[in-house]
């Protein structure tokens, strides 16, 4: 899966980053709990989640949604090392069975300290168009 | 205002050091559903210009800090992750050892649609075996009733 290389010169403010779609399952939440070391029961124990006030049961780890947003960026960037800053805030709960679309837009491009940087607004939304996570990222791109 | 122990703000946790294992990088990328070969196949990572498997951006969350002193917050039935921010300075590779420290930097109270919420901000510093700061993090924990 060779990537098409992204160059700073070719990027314009307003450009969209290719969308990444994820369909989380309870199995994925258990795998992520193990791989990340986040064993908080609200992510895999339905009764625990309900008792903790999450009436519809288990929810996706915020950091798993963040991981998908980071994947959207690194799928697009020439290398994960191009990512300089990445931050997300969590809004609506993402749940197993949802379809989560990760999207991003370029909002600024500039040179700083010899690097060619782009700022991106990123978000993950569910099938109802509710935003589960919103954030920003800054990446350094190669120049032609 | 909810009471808490202000003297805990800014107190750094004891450092804890982790080995970055290839299998852990693979399993983490697999759990996200990221099949980029640079996280799975050492030869592919090297072909892409890396010395070995590289850690994906949110792999930082696997480096859990030692427990911080108790803020003694008497509030909240539910604890949620409100947000995570990272700044990256150097790549993390399989074979590195990463030392993490954390400190609470702020506690703020807000009343929103679902009632009173408390935001607990933690800052993290990640250093590699050379002592270089490879990344910094800022986590927002939310406590609500």
Interface residues (C-beta under 8 A of the other chain):
Chain A: X1 X22 X28 X31 X32 X34 X35 X36 X37 X38 X40 X52 X53 X54 X61 X62 X63 X64 X66 X67 X68 X70 X71 X73 X74 X75 X79 X80 X81 X83 X84 X85 X86 X87 X88 X89 X90 X135
Chain B: X24 X27 X28 X30 X31 X32 X33 X34 X36 X37 X38 X48 X49 X54 X56 X57 X58 X61 X62 X64 X77 X78 X79 X80 X81 X82 X83 X84 X85 X86 X87 X88 X91 X138 X140
